[in-house]
Amino acid sequence: MPGVEHAPFTLFLLGLFAFISIWALLSGLRILLGLNPERHWVPVPGVICELNVNGNRRRQPLIRYSYEYQGRRHTSEAVSPIKELYMSRNGAMVAARRYPYGANVTVFVNPQDPSQAVLEPIPKSGEALTATLRGVGGLLVVAILYLNP
């Protein structure tokens, strides 16, 4: 819009929010279109070695697991290619119950970088759709705020 000026800090915040929105949009679309490489990673046995829901302000359970790939032991915390955000601590606790401490799990390992692994290589379609919609919504908010200071 001609003649519309924004303070530099406002432009910085809008740019940061746009970047995060684009990242969410592309992450969701990548999964929805079946382009996630995690689907083809190598399955290996693993074990849940830490589980914590307390003290996590992001409302994401900490699920740490260990696994061995090509003779080397690794640990990871990635459950899915898309991180789930829960609306409440209770929601995070329900999700954490899927992976109790000490449970044997199947870990999907990136053969090019064995330090990268996930427990769920194909996230639920709802997670991918939510990420996509968050990205679209975020970009709409950026456009509205940019055009209407």
PyMOL CGO cylinders between C-alpha atoms (Angstrom):
from pymol import cmd
from pymol.cgo import CYLINDER

trace = [
    CYLINDER, 0.00, 0.00, 0.00, 1.63, 3.26, -1.09, 0.3, 1, 1, 1, 1, 1, 1,
    CYLINDER, 1.63, 3.26, -1.09, 2.54, 5.71, 1.66, 0.3, 1, 1, 1, 1, 1, 1,
    CYLINDER, 2.54, 5.71, 1.66, 2.22, 3.17, 4.50, 0.3, 1, 1, 1, 1, 1, 1,
    CYLINDER, 2.22, 3.17, 4.50, 5.23, 3.27, 6.79, 0.3, 1, 1, 1, 1, 1, 1,
    CYLINDER, 5.23, 3.27, 6.79, 6.14, 0.87, 9.57, 0.3, 1, 1, 1, 1, 1, 1,
    CYLINDER, 6.14, 0.87, 9.57, 8.65, 1.25, 12.34, 0.3, 1, 1, 1, 1, 1, 1,
    CYLINDER, 8.65, 1.25, 12.34, 11.75, -0.94, 11.85, 0.3, 1, 1, 1, 1, 1, 1,
    CYLINDER, 11.75, -0.94, 11.85, 10.93, -3.04, 14.92, 0.3, 1, 1, 1, 1, 1, 1,
    CYLINDER, 10.93, -3.04, 14.92, 7.40, -3.64, 13.61, 0.3, 1, 1, 1, 1, 1, 1,
    CYLINDER, 7.40, -3.64, 13.61, 8.82, -4.76, 10.28, 0.3, 1, 1, 1, 1, 1, 1,
    CYLINDER, 8.82, -4.76, 10.28, 11.21, -7.07, 12.10, 0.3, 1, 1, 1, 1, 1, 1,
    CYLINDER, 11.21, -7.07, 12.10, 8.36, -8.66, 14.06, 0.3, 1, 1, 1, 1, 1, 1,
    CYLINDER, 8.36, -8.66, 14.06, 6.20, -9.02, 10.95, 0.3, 1, 1, 1, 1, 1, 1,
    CYLINDER, 6.20, -9.02, 10.95, 9.12, -10.61, 9.11, 0.3, 1, 1, 1, 1, 1, 1,
    CYLINDER, 9.12, -10.61, 9.11, 9.80, -13.02, 11.96, 0.3, 1, 1, 1, 1, 1, 1,
    CYLINDER, 9.80, -13.02, 11.96, 6.13, -13.99, 12.17, 0.3, 1, 1, 1, 1, 1, 1,
    CYLINDER, 6.13, -13.99, 12.17, 6.00, -14.43, 8.38, 0.3, 1, 1, 1, 1, 1, 1,
    CYLINDER, 6.00, -14.43, 8.38, 9.08, -16.68, 8.50, 0.3, 1, 1, 1, 1, 1, 1,
    CYLINDER, 9.08, -16.68, 8.50, 7.54, -18.87, 11.22, 0.3, 1, 1, 1, 1, 1, 1,
    CYLINDER, 7.54, -18.87, 11.22, 4.26, -19.02, 9.30, 0.3, 1, 1, 1, 1, 1, 1,
    CYLINDER, 4.26, -19.02, 9.30, 5.99, -20.05, 6.08, 0.3, 1, 1, 1, 1, 1, 1,
    CYLINDER, 5.99, -20.05, 6.08, 7.92, -22.74, 7.97, 0.3, 1, 1, 1, 1, 1, 1,
    CYLINDER, 7.92, -22.74, 7.97, 4.68, -24.12, 9.47, 0.3, 1, 1, 1, 1, 1, 1,
    CYLINDER, 4.68, -24.12, 9.47, 2.95, -24.02, 6.07, 0.3, 1, 1, 1, 1, 1, 1,
    CYLINDER, 2.95, -24.02, 6.07, 5.78, -25.86, 4.30, 0.3, 1, 1, 1, 1, 1, 1,
    CYLINDER, 5.78, -25.86, 4.30, 6.15, -28.41, 7.11, 0.3, 1, 1, 1, 1, 1, 1,
    CYLINDER, 6.15, -28.41, 7.11, 2.47, -29.26, 6.94, 0.3, 1, 1, 1, 1, 1, 1,
    CYLINDER, 2.47, -29.26, 6.94, 2.37, -29.41, 3.15, 0.3, 1, 1, 1, 1, 1, 1,
    CYLINDER, 2.37, -29.41, 3.15, 5.45, -31.64, 3.07, 0.3, 1, 1, 1, 1, 1, 1,
    CYLINDER, 5.45, -31.64, 3.07, 3.65, -34.21, 5.23, 0.3, 1, 1, 1, 1, 1, 1,
    CYLINDER, 3.65, -34.21, 5.23, 0.27, -33.86, 3.49, 0.3, 1, 1, 1, 1, 1, 1,
    CYLINDER, 0.27, -33.86, 3.49, 1.90, -34.44, 0.11, 0.3, 1, 1, 1, 1, 1, 1,
    CYLINDER, 1.90, -34.44, 0.11, 3.82, -37.46, 1.38, 0.3, 1, 1, 1, 1, 1, 1,
    CYLINDER, 3.82, -37.46, 1.38, 7.23, -35.86, 0.84, 0.3, 1, 1, 1, 1, 1, 1,
    CYLINDER, 7.23, -35.86, 0.84, 8.61, -36.61, 4.30, 0.3, 1, 1, 1, 1, 1, 1,
    CYLINDER, 8.61, -36.61, 4.30, 11.81, -38.69, 4.10, 0.3, 1, 1, 1, 1, 1, 1,
    CYLINDER, 11.81, -38.69, 4.10, 11.19, -40.11, 7.58, 0.3, 1, 1, 1, 1, 1, 1,
    CYLINDER, 11.19, -40.11, 7.58, 8.84, -42.66, 5.97, 0.3, 1, 1, 1, 1, 1, 1,
    CYLINDER, 8.84, -42.66, 5.97, 11.89, -44.38, 4.48, 0.3, 1, 1, 1, 1, 1, 1,
    CYLINDER, 11.89, -44.38, 4.48, 14.20, -44.28, 7.48, 0.3, 1, 1, 1, 1, 1, 1,
    CYLINDER, 14.20, -44.28, 7.48, 15.57, -47.52, 8.95, 0.3, 1, 1, 1, 1, 1, 1,
    CYLINDER, 15.57, -47.52, 8.95, 13.55, -49.09, 11.81, 0.3, 1, 1, 1, 1, 1, 1,
    CYLINDER, 13.55, -49.09, 11.81, 15.63, -50.22, 14.80, 0.3, 1, 1, 1, 1, 1, 1,
    CYLINDER, 15.63, -50.22, 14.80, 14.70, -51.24, 18.35, 0.3, 1, 1, 1, 1, 1, 1,
    CYLINDER, 14.70, -51.24, 18.35, 14.89, -48.62, 21.08, 0.3, 1, 1, 1, 1, 1, 1,
    CYLINDER, 14.89, -48.62, 21.08, 13.81, -47.98, 24.66, 0.3, 1, 1, 1, 1, 1, 1,
    CYLINDER, 13.81, -47.98, 24.66, 12.21, -44.99, 26.38, 0.3, 1, 1, 1, 1, 1, 1,
    CYLINDER, 12.21, -44.99, 26.38, 14.83, -43.72, 28.84, 0.3, 1, 1, 1, 1, 1, 1,
    CYLINDER, 14.83, -43.72, 28.84, 13.23, -40.49, 30.09, 0.3, 1, 1, 1, 1, 1, 1,
    CYLINDER, 13.23, -40.49, 30.09, 9.68, -39.23, 30.33, 0.3, 1, 1, 1, 1, 1, 1,
    CYLINDER, 9.68, -39.23, 30.33, 8.74, -35.84, 31.77, 0.3, 1, 1, 1, 1, 1, 1,
    CYLINDER, 8.74, -35.84, 31.77, 5.66, -33.68, 31.48, 0.3, 1, 1, 1, 1, 1, 1,
    CYLINDER, 5.66, -33.68, 31.48, 6.25, -31.48, 34.54, 0.3, 1, 1, 1, 1, 1, 1,
    CYLINDER, 6.25, -31.48, 34.54, 7.78, -28.04, 34.20, 0.3, 1, 1, 1, 1, 1, 1,
    CYLINDER, 7.78, -28.04, 34.20, 7.39, -27.85, 30.47, 0.3, 1, 1, 1, 1, 1, 1,
    CYLINDER, 7.39, -27.85, 30.47, 5.81, -24.52, 29.60, 0.3, 1, 1, 1, 1, 1, 1,
    CYLINDER, 5.81, -24.52, 29.60, 5.50, -25.43, 25.92, 0.3, 1, 1, 1, 1, 1, 1,
    CYLINDER, 5.50, -25.43, 25.92, 3.03, -28.18, 26.82, 0.3, 1, 1, 1, 1, 1, 1,
    CYLINDER, 3.03, -28.18, 26.82, 5.05, -30.82, 25.05, 0.3, 1, 1, 1, 1, 1, 1,
    CYLINDER, 5.05, -30.82, 25.05, 6.02, -33.99, 26.84, 0.3, 1, 1, 1, 1, 1, 1,
    CYLINDER, 6.02, -33.99, 26.84, 9.73, -34.76, 26.97, 0.3, 1, 1, 1, 1, 1, 1,
    CYLINDER, 9.73, -34.76, 26.97, 10.07, -38.29, 25.59, 0.3, 1, 1, 1, 1, 1, 1,
    CYLINDER, 10.07, -38.29, 25.59, 13.71, -39.30, 25.33, 0.3, 1, 1, 1, 1, 1, 1,
    CYLINDER, 13.71, -39.30, 25.33, 14.66, -42.65, 23.89, 0.3, 1, 1, 1, 1, 1, 1,
    CYLINDER, 14.66, -42.65, 23.89, 17.89, -44.47, 23.15, 0.3, 1, 1, 1, 1, 1, 1,
    CYLINDER, 17.89, -44.47, 23.15, 18.71, -46.71, 20.22, 0.3, 1, 1, 1, 1, 1, 1,
    CYLINDER, 18.71, -46.71, 20.22, 21.67, -48.35, 18.57, 0.3, 1, 1, 1, 1, 1, 1,
    CYLINDER, 21.67, -48.35, 18.57, 22.51, -47.97, 14.90, 0.3, 1, 1, 1, 1, 1, 1,
    CYLINDER, 22.51, -47.97, 14.90, 25.56, -49.54, 13.26, 0.3, 1, 1, 1, 1, 1, 1,
    CYLINDER, 25.56, -49.54, 13.26, 27.15, -50.27, 16.62, 0.3, 1, 1, 1, 1, 1, 1,
    CYLINDER, 27.15, -50.27, 16.62, 26.79, -46.75, 18.07, 0.3, 1, 1, 1, 1, 1, 1,
    CYLINDER, 26.79, -46.75, 18.07, 24.35, -45.71, 20.79, 0.3, 1, 1, 1, 1, 1, 1,
    CYLINDER, 24.35, -45.71, 20.79, 22.25, -42.57, 20.22, 0.3, 1, 1, 1, 1, 1, 1,
    CYLINDER, 22.25, -42.57, 20.22, 19.48, -40.70, 22.04, 0.3, 1, 1, 1, 1, 1, 1,
    CYLINDER, 19.48, -40.70, 22.04, 16.74, -38.51, 20.61, 0.3, 1, 1, 1, 1, 1, 1,
    CYLINDER, 16.74, -38.51, 20.61, 13.59, -36.67, 21.67, 0.3, 1, 1, 1, 1, 1, 1,
    CYLINDER, 13.59, -36.67, 21.67, 11.79, -36.33, 18.33, 0.3, 1, 1, 1, 1, 1, 1,
    CYLINDER, 11.79, -36.33, 18.33, 8.51, -38.22, 18.36, 0.3, 1, 1, 1, 1, 1, 1,
    CYLINDER, 8.51, -38.22, 18.36, 7.24, -37.04, 14.98, 0.3, 1, 1, 1, 1, 1, 1,
    CYLINDER, 7.24, -37.04, 14.98, 8.47, -34.83, 12.10, 0.3, 1, 1, 1, 1, 1, 1,
    CYLINDER, 8.47, -34.83, 12.10, 5.95, -32.23, 13.35, 0.3, 1, 1, 1, 1, 1, 1,
    CYLINDER, 5.95, -32.23, 13.35, 6.00, -31.26, 17.02, 0.3, 1, 1, 1, 1, 1, 1,
    CYLINDER, 6.00, -31.26, 17.02, 2.61, -31.46, 18.62, 0.3, 1, 1, 1, 1, 1, 1,
    CYLINDER, 2.61, -31.46, 18.62, 1.49, -28.59, 20.84, 0.3, 1, 1, 1, 1, 1, 1,
    CYLINDER, 1.49, -28.59, 20.84, -1.11, -29.42, 23.44, 0.3, 1, 1, 1, 1, 1, 1,
    CYLINDER, -1.11, -29.42, 23.44, -3.69, -27.02, 24.78, 0.3, 1, 1, 1, 1, 1, 1,
    CYLINDER, -3.69, -27.02, 24.78, -3.23, -28.25, 28.33, 0.3, 1, 1, 1, 1, 1, 1,
    CYLINDER, -3.23, -28.25, 28.33, -0.79, -30.12, 30.52, 0.3, 1, 1, 1, 1, 1, 1,
    CYLINDER, -0.79, -30.12, 30.52, -3.36, -32.92, 30.67, 0.3, 1, 1, 1, 1, 1, 1,
    CYLINDER, -3.36, -32.92, 30.67, -3.24, -33.26, 26.86, 0.3, 1, 1, 1, 1, 1, 1,
    CYLINDER, -3.24, -33.26, 26.86, 0.54, -33.58, 27.01, 0.3, 1, 1, 1, 1, 1, 1,
    CYLINDER, 0.54, -33.58, 27.01, 0.23, -36.23, 29.73, 0.3, 1, 1, 1, 1, 1, 1,
    CYLINDER, 0.23, -36.23, 29.73, -2.21, -38.25, 27.62, 0.3, 1, 1, 1, 1, 1, 1,
    CYLINDER, -2.21, -38.25, 27.62, 0.23, -38.16, 24.71, 0.3, 1, 1, 1, 1, 1, 1,
    CYLINDER, 0.23, -38.16, 24.71, 3.12, -39.17, 26.98, 0.3, 1, 1, 1, 1, 1, 1,
    CYLINDER, 3.12, -39.17, 26.98, 1.21, -42.28, 28.10, 0.3, 1, 1, 1, 1, 1, 1,
    CYLINDER, 1.21, -42.28, 28.10, 1.75, -43.74, 24.63, 0.3, 1, 1, 1, 1, 1, 1,
    CYLINDER, 1.75, -43.74, 24.63, 5.42, -44.07, 25.53, 0.3, 1, 1, 1, 1, 1, 1,
    CYLINDER, 5.42, -44.07, 25.53, 5.85, -45.17, 29.16, 0.3, 1, 1, 1, 1, 1, 1,
    CYLINDER, 5.85, -45.17, 29.16, 9.29, -45.12, 30.76, 0.3, 1, 1, 1, 1, 1, 1,
    CYLINDER, 9.29, -45.12, 30.76, 11.23, -48.29, 29.96, 0.3, 1, 1, 1, 1, 1, 1,
    CYLINDER, 11.23, -48.29, 29.96, 8.97, -49.29, 27.05, 0.3, 1, 1, 1, 1, 1, 1,
    CYLINDER, 8.97, -49.29, 27.05, 10.49, -50.96, 24.01, 0.3, 1, 1, 1, 1, 1, 1,
    CYLINDER, 10.49, -50.96, 24.01, 9.79, -48.91, 20.88, 0.3, 1, 1, 1, 1, 1, 1,
    CYLINDER, 9.79, -48.91, 20.88, 10.58, -48.91, 17.20, 0.3, 1, 1, 1, 1, 1, 1,
    CYLINDER, 10.58, -48.91, 17.20, 12.83, -46.00, 16.27, 0.3, 1, 1, 1, 1, 1, 1,
    CYLINDER, 12.83, -46.00, 16.27, 13.13, -44.81, 12.68, 0.3, 1, 1, 1, 1, 1, 1,
    CYLINDER, 13.13, -44.81, 12.68, 16.71, -43.66, 12.03, 0.3, 1, 1, 1, 1, 1, 1,
    CYLINDER, 16.71, -43.66, 12.03, 18.05, -41.44, 9.26, 0.3, 1, 1, 1, 1, 1, 1,
    CYLINDER, 18.05, -41.44, 9.26, 20.74, -43.61, 7.61, 0.3, 1, 1, 1, 1, 1, 1,
    CYLINDER, 20.74, -43.61, 7.61, 22.62, -40.48, 6.40, 0.3, 1, 1, 1, 1, 1, 1,
    CYLINDER, 22.62, -40.48, 6.40, 22.67, -38.97, 9.91, 0.3, 1, 1, 1, 1, 1, 1,
    CYLINDER, 22.67, -38.97, 9.91, 21.99, -41.58, 12.62, 0.3, 1, 1, 1, 1, 1, 1,
    CYLINDER, 21.99, -41.58, 12.62, 21.66, -38.85, 15.27, 0.3, 1, 1, 1, 1, 1, 1,
    CYLINDER, 21.66, -38.85, 15.27, 18.29, -37.99, 13.65, 0.3, 1, 1, 1, 1, 1, 1,
    CYLINDER, 18.29, -37.99, 13.65, 15.42, -40.29, 14.55, 0.3, 1, 1, 1, 1, 1, 1,
    CYLINDER, 15.42, -40.29, 14.55, 11.68, -40.31, 15.16, 0.3, 1, 1, 1, 1, 1, 1,
    CYLINDER, 11.68, -40.31, 15.16, 9.19, -42.67, 16.77, 0.3, 1, 1, 1, 1, 1, 1,
    CYLINDER, 9.19, -42.67, 16.77, 6.33, -41.84, 14.39, 0.3, 1, 1, 1, 1, 1, 1,
    CYLINDER, 6.33, -41.84, 14.39, 7.65, -41.34, 10.84, 0.3, 1, 1, 1, 1, 1, 1,
    CYLINDER, 7.65, -41.34, 10.84, 4.20, -40.58, 9.47, 0.3, 1, 1, 1, 1, 1, 1,
    CYLINDER, 4.20, -40.58, 9.47, 2.45, -38.05, 11.69, 0.3, 1, 1, 1, 1, 1, 1,
    CYLINDER, 2.45, -38.05, 11.69, -1.29, -38.05, 12.04, 0.3, 1, 1, 1, 1, 1, 1,
    CYLINDER, -1.29, -38.05, 12.04, -2.89, -36.20, 9.14, 0.3, 1, 1, 1, 1, 1, 1,
    CYLINDER, -2.89, -36.20, 9.14, -4.54, -33.85, 11.62, 0.3, 1, 1, 1, 1, 1, 1,
    CYLINDER, -4.54, -33.85, 11.62, -1.11, -32.62, 12.77, 0.3, 1, 1, 1, 1, 1, 1,
    CYLINDER, -1.11, -32.62, 12.77, -0.05, -31.88, 9.20, 0.3, 1, 1, 1, 1, 1, 1,
    CYLINDER, -0.05, -31.88, 9.20, -3.33, -30.14, 8.41, 0.3, 1, 1, 1, 1, 1, 1,
    CYLINDER, -3.33, -30.14, 8.41, -3.09, -28.08, 11.61, 0.3, 1, 1, 1, 1, 1, 1,
    CYLINDER, -3.09, -28.08, 11.61, 0.47, -26.98, 10.77, 0.3, 1, 1, 1, 1, 1, 1,
    CYLINDER, 0.47, -26.98, 10.77, -0.62, -26.04, 7.25, 0.3, 1, 1, 1, 1, 1, 1,
    CYLINDER, -0.62, -26.04, 7.25, -3.58, -24.02, 8.51, 0.3, 1, 1, 1, 1, 1, 1,
    CYLINDER, -3.58, -24.02, 8.51, -1.42, -22.29, 11.12, 0.3, 1, 1, 1, 1, 1, 1,
    CYLINDER, -1.42, -22.29, 11.12, 0.93, -21.23, 8.35, 0.3, 1, 1, 1, 1, 1, 1,
    CYLINDER, 0.93, -21.23, 8.35, -1.86, -19.91, 6.15, 0.3, 1, 1, 1, 1, 1, 1,
    CYLINDER, -1.86, -19.91, 6.15, -3.48, -18.13, 9.10, 0.3, 1, 1, 1, 1, 1, 1,
    CYLINDER, -3.48, -18.13, 9.10, -0.19, -16.60, 10.15, 0.3, 1, 1, 1, 1, 1, 1,
    CYLINDER, -0.19, -16.60, 10.15, 0.50, -15.28, 6.67, 0.3, 1, 1, 1, 1, 1, 1,
    CYLINDER, 0.50, -15.28, 6.67, -2.99, -13.76, 6.54, 0.3, 1, 1, 1, 1, 1, 1,
    CYLINDER, -2.99, -13.76, 6.54, -2.37, -12.01, 9.86, 0.3, 1, 1, 1, 1, 1, 1,
    CYLINDER, -2.37, -12.01, 9.86, 0.97, -10.67, 8.58, 0.3, 1, 1, 1, 1, 1, 1,
    CYLINDER, 0.97, -10.67, 8.58, -0.68, -9.38, 5.40, 0.3, 1, 1, 1, 1, 1, 1,
    CYLINDER, -0.68, -9.38, 5.40, -3.49, -7.70, 7.30, 0.3, 1, 1, 1, 1, 1, 1,
    CYLINDER, -3.49, -7.70, 7.30, -1.14, -6.07, 9.80, 0.3, 1, 1, 1, 1, 1, 1,
    CYLINDER, -1.14, -6.07, 9.80, 1.25, -4.95, 7.07, 0.3, 1, 1, 1, 1, 1, 1,
    CYLINDER, 1.25, -4.95, 7.07, -1.47, -3.42, 4.91, 0.3, 1, 1, 1, 1, 1, 1,
    CYLINDER, -1.47, -3.42, 4.91, -3.37, -1.82, 7.83, 0.3, 1, 1, 1, 1, 1, 1,
    CYLINDER, -3.37, -1.82, 7.83, -0.86, -0.29, 10.28, 0.3, 1, 1, 1, 1, 1, 1,
]
cmd.load_cgo(trace, "trace")
